[in-house]
């Protein structure tokens, strides 16, 4: 039978052994409870309290020695460094429960250079547009390519055009703050569309949009790099043309041409009117003395 009534919640308290403040259901915090199950109780050689001991020292003295070793080395301390500091413990720093790492969960030591994990890849070597002193003139115009049939595993990673594109992508990423995932996706997309590329070819948006989207690659960022290289052509139909065709559908033949001409004048301007300004709508209106309202 429970010692507490139904619905009772033990208030936040401090552990009787390590004095750590926290929210736990028993007299001891979970760390001290497990520590006491595997160690015998005696007088601690450091704080002289009767506690479960590990090599003559209680858990609180071990925590204080670990804290001092970490502060001295500015890194997670090894057990040998902690044991060397046990005799020098003269006070205890109180702490909140769960702030000390359990065995095997301490973070790995930092690598040289102040960072964890694998070393960062070096930036690509500077590259420029490949030399085009001579090239084989094509017998026919550029044949449309089907990029969806190209396997990313078969990409030509040694292409000089890809080396130049990766260098430009790195510069754009540094300037615009592209993250690691975006950089990786852009490099994959560039390797896909530049495989088999030769001087004079033009990469068109309608040819690369669907294959890149199918591979979940960044179409807009890849296009930015290709535009920087000067080998991209946006041949997609503007959304305005589709909207206009849908709106004119069903109109009488005598009305449709004049309606289309009037709509295009509103957008592109004419001899007596200015073209529609691109961007967000104006937020400031100025009222003229003759009660006419203008957008400034």
C-alpha positions in Angstrom: 0.0 0.0 0.0 1.3 3.5 -0.9 2.6 5.6 2.0 1.0 8.7 0.3 -2.7 9.4 -0.4 -3.9 9.2 -4.0 -3.1 12.3 -6.0 -0.3 13.4 -3.6 2.8 14.9 -5.3 6.0 15.1 -3.4 7.3 18.7 -3.3 10.7 19.6 -4.8 13.4 18.9 -2.2 17.1 18.2 -1.8 18.7 14.8 -1.8 19.8 13.5 1.7 23.1 12.3 0.4 24.4 14.6 -2.3 22.2 17.6 -1.3 21.2 18.1 -5.0 18.0 20.1 -5.5 15.5 18.5 -7.8 12.1 16.7 -8.3 12.3 13.0 -7.3 9.9 10.7 -5.5 12.1 9.2 -2.8 14.4 10.4 -0.1 17.4 10.1 -2.4 17.9 11.3 -6.0 18.2 8.5 -8.6 22.0 8.8 -8.9 22.5 8.5 -5.1 20.0 5.6 -4.9 21.9 3.6 -7.5 25.3 4.6 -6.0 24.2 3.3 -2.6 23.1 0.0 -3.9 26.6 -0.9 -5.2 28.8 0.6 -2.5 29.2 0.0 1.2 28.4 2.7 3.9 31.2 4.1 6.1 32.8 7.4 7.1 33.9 9.5 4.1 37.6 10.4 4.2 36.8 13.9 2.8 33.7 15.3 4.4 33.6 12.8 7.4 29.9 12.0 6.7 28.5 8.4 6.9 27.8 7.7 3.3 28.2 5.0 0.7 31.8 5.2 -0.4 33.8 4.5 -3.5 37.5 4.3 -2.6 36.9 5.9 0.8 35.0 9.0 -0.6 31.3 9.7 -1.0 29.5 10.6 -4.2 29.4 14.3 -3.2 33.2 14.5 -2.9 33.5 12.7 -6.2 31.3 15.3 -7.9 33.3 18.1 -6.4 36.6 16.6 -7.5 35.2 16.0 -11.0 34.1 19.7 -11.1 37.5 20.9 -10.2 39.3 18.7 -12.7 37.0 19.8 -15.5 37.6 23.5 -14.6 41.3 23.0 -14.6 41.6 21.1 -17.9 38.7 22.9 -19.7 37.4 19.5 -20.9 35.7 16.4 -19.6 38.0 15.0 -16.9 39.4 11.4 -16.9 39.0 9.3 -13.8 42.7 9.4 -13.0 42.5 13.2 -12.8 39.4 13.1 -10.6 41.1 10.6 -8.2 44.1 12.9 -7.9 41.9 15.7 -6.7 39.9 13.9 -4.1 42.3 14.6 -1.2 42.2 18.3 -2.0 38.4 18.6 -1.6 37.7 21.1 1.2 34.2 22.3 0.3 31.2 21.2 -1.8 29.5 23.1 -4.6 25.7 22.5 -4.4 24.1 21.7 -7.7 20.8 20.7 -9.3 19.9 17.0 -9.8 20.9 15.5 -13.2 23.6 18.0 -14.0 26.5 15.5 -13.9 27.1 13.0 -16.7 26.5 9.3 -16.0 29.2 6.7 -16.8 29.6 6.4 -20.5 27.5 9.5 -21.3 30.2 12.1 -21.0 30.9 14.0 -24.3 34.0 13.0 -26.2 37.1 15.0 -25.9 37.3 18.0 -28.3 39.5 17.6 -31.3 42.4 19.9 -31.9 40.9 23.1 -33.3 38.1 23.4 -30.7 35.3 21.4 -32.4 33.7 17.9 -32.1 33.2 15.4 -34.8 34.9 14.9 -38.1 37.1 17.7 -39.3 35.4 20.2 -41.7 36.0 19.7 -45.4 38.3 22.2 -46.9 36.8 24.7 -49.3 37.1 23.9 -53.0 40.2 25.1 -54.8 39.7 28.3 -56.8 38.5 27.6 -60.4 37.6 29.6 -63.4 35.7 29.2 -66.6 37.4 26.3 -68.6 39.6 27.4 -71.5 37.7 27.5 -74.8 40.5 28.2 -77.2 39.2 25.6 -79.6 36.1 23.4 -79.7 34.3 21.2 -82.1 31.5 23.1 -83.8 28.1 21.3 -83.7 26.6 20.2 -86.9 23.1 20.8 -85.6 21.5 22.9 -83.0 21.5 21.9 -79.4 19.4 18.7 -78.9 17.1 18.8 -75.8 18.5 16.6 -73.0 16.5 14.2 -70.8 18.2 14.7 -67.4 15.7 12.3 -65.7 17.5 9.4 -67.4 20.9 10.3 -65.8 21.8 8.3 -62.7 23.4 10.6 -60.0 25.9 7.8 -59.4 27.2 8.2 -63.0 27.9 11.9 -62.7 31.2 13.2 -64.1 32.9 14.5 -60.9 36.1 15.3 -62.8 34.5 17.8 -65.2 36.2 21.2 -65.2 32.8 22.8 -65.5 31.7 21.1 -62.3 34.9 22.3 -60.5 34.1 25.9 -61.6 30.5 25.5 -60.5 31.4 24.2 -57.1 33.8 27.1 -56.5 31.1 29.6 -57.4 28.6 27.7 -55.2 31.0 27.9 -52.3 31.3 31.7 -52.7 27.6 32.1 -53.0 27.0 29.9 -49.9 29.5 32.0 -47.8 27.9 35.3 -49.0 24.3 34.2 -48.5 24.6 31.9 -45.5 23.6 28.6 -47.1 23.5 25.7 -44.6 25.3 22.4 -44.9 22.3 20.6 -46.3 21.7 23.2 -48.9 25.4 23.1 -50.0 25.3 19.3 -50.3 22.1 19.4 -52.4 23.4 22.2 -54.7 26.6 20.2 -55.3 24.6 17.1 -56.2 22.3 19.1 -58.5 25.3 20.7 -60.3 27.0 17.3 -60.8 23.8 16.0 -62.3 23.1 18.9 -64.8 26.8 19.5 -65.8 27.6 15.9 -66.7 28.3 15.9 -70.4 28.2 19.7 -70.7 30.3 21.2 -73.5 31.1 24.8 -74.4 28.2 26.6 -76.0 25.3 24.5 -74.5 22.5 26.2 -72.7 20.8 24.6 -69.7 17.1 25.3 -69.8 14.8 25.5 -66.8 12.1 23.3 -68.3 14.7 20.5 -68.8 16.1 20.4 -65.2 13.1 21.5 -63.1 11.3 18.1 -62.9 14.5 15.9 -62.5 15.9 18.0 -59.7 12.5 18.1 -57.9 12.2 14.4 -58.2 15.5 14.0 -56.3 14.5 16.6 -53.7 17.3 18.9 -54.7 17.3 22.7 -54.5 16.2 23.9 -57.9 16.4 27.6 -57.1 19.9 27.5 -55.6 21.2 25.4 -58.5 19.7 27.9 -60.9 21.5 30.8 -59.1 24.8 29.1 -59.6 24.1 28.4 -63.3 23.1 32.0 -63.8 26.3 33.1 -62.3 28.1 30.9 -64.8 26.1 32.4 -67.7 24.9 29.1 -69.1 21.2 29.1 -68.0 18.1 30.1 -69.9 14.7 30.5 -68.2 12.3 29.2 -70.9 9.4 28.7 -68.6 6.1 30.3 -69.5 5.3 33.3 -67.2 2.4 32.7 -64.9 0.7 35.8 -66.3 0.3 34.2 -69.7 -1.5 31.2 -68.2 -3.7 33.5 -66.0 -4.6 35.7 -69.0 -5.5 32.7 -71.2 -7.7 31.2 -68.5 -9.4 34.6 -68.0 -10.1 35.2 -71.7 -11.4 31.7 -72.3 -15.1 31.8 -73.4 -15.2 35.5 -74.3 -16.9 36.5 -77.6 -14.5 36.9 -80.6 -15.4 40.6 -80.8 -14.5 41.3 -77.2 -11.5 39.0 -76.6 -8.8 40.9 -78.6 -9.7 44.3 -77.1 -9.8 42.8 -73.5 -6.4 41.2 -74.0 -4.9 44.4 -75.4 -6.3 46.4 -72.5 -5.0 43.9 -69.9 -1.5 43.9 -71.5 -1.4 47.7 -71.5 -2.3 47.7 -67.8 0.7 45.4 -67.1 3.3 46.4 -69.7 2.3 50.0 -70.3 1.6 51.8 -73.5 2.2 55.2 -75.3 0.1 57.0 -72.6 0.6 54.8 -69.5 3.4 53.5 -67.5 4.0 49.7 -67.0 2.8 48.1 -63.8 5.5 48.4 -61.1 6.9 45.1 -59.8 7.0 44.5 -56.1 4.6 44.9 -53.2 1.7 47.4 -53.6 2.2 50.9 -52.5 1.2 51.8 -49.0 1.2 55.6 -49.3 -1.6 57.6 -51.0 -1.4 61.3 -51.7 -4.6 63.3 -52.2 -4.3 66.1 -54.8 -6.0 69.5 -54.3 -8.7 68.6 -56.9 -9.6 65.5 -54.8 -7.7 63.1 -57.1 -5.7 60.4 -55.2 -2.2 59.3 -56.4 0.1 56.6 -55.2 3.5 58.0 -54.4 
